[in-house]
Amino acid sequence: MTLERMQLNTRIVTEADAAAASAVVHASFIELAANDWEPQAQQVFLAESSPESLAEKLKFPAYAAGT
């Protein structure tokens, strides 16, 4: 069996991607981090990363980078 190098394409996420982005965020949070969070904090995180919330935030995206 020969493995090939994976191709990776990146692009800026848009409002149209909100539902898919939310699904990825929620799935990874629930699988990897949620057990370490208080139940109320989990609910806040999930609400703030809902498709509707992300779509609103993506209307005016910001970029931050460290130096």
N, C-alpha and C positions, 0 to 999 in steps of 0.2 A: 504494500500500500504506500502510495506517495502522497505526502501532504503538500498542499500548495500554500503559498503566502496569501493571507487574507487581505483583500482590498478594503480600504476604509475611506469612505467619503463623508465629509462633514459639511454642514450648512447651518445657517442661522434658523433657529426655530421661530415659527410664526404663530399667529392666532389660530390659524387653520390646523396647527399641530397640537393644540392644547389638550384634546382628549387623549391622544396617544402619549404625549409627554406625561400627563397626569397618571395614566395607567402604569408607565414605567416607574415613575417616582413612587407611587403607592405600592406596587409589587415589591420593589427593592426595599422600601422602608419596612413593610410588614415582615418580609423575610429576614432582613438583616439587623434592624434597629429597634423595632417597636417593643420588643420584650424588655428593653432597658429603659423604657419611658413610662411615666405615669399614665394611666388611662385617659385622664383629661388632656394631658399634653399630646397624646396620640391623636385625639379627636381634633385638637386645634391644628396640628400639622396636616392632617388629612383634609381638613376644611380649607386651609390656606393653599393647598396644592391640588384642589379640585379642578376639574376642567374649566369651570366658570371663572374661578379665581385666577388661574393661569392665563386664560384668554384675556382677562382684563389687564393683567400685568404685562402681557406681551404687546399690548397696544402701544406702549411707550417703553421699550426695553432699554436697559442701561448696561453699561460695561464698566467693570472695575478690575484693575490689575494692580498687583503689588510691585514694589520696586526692589 
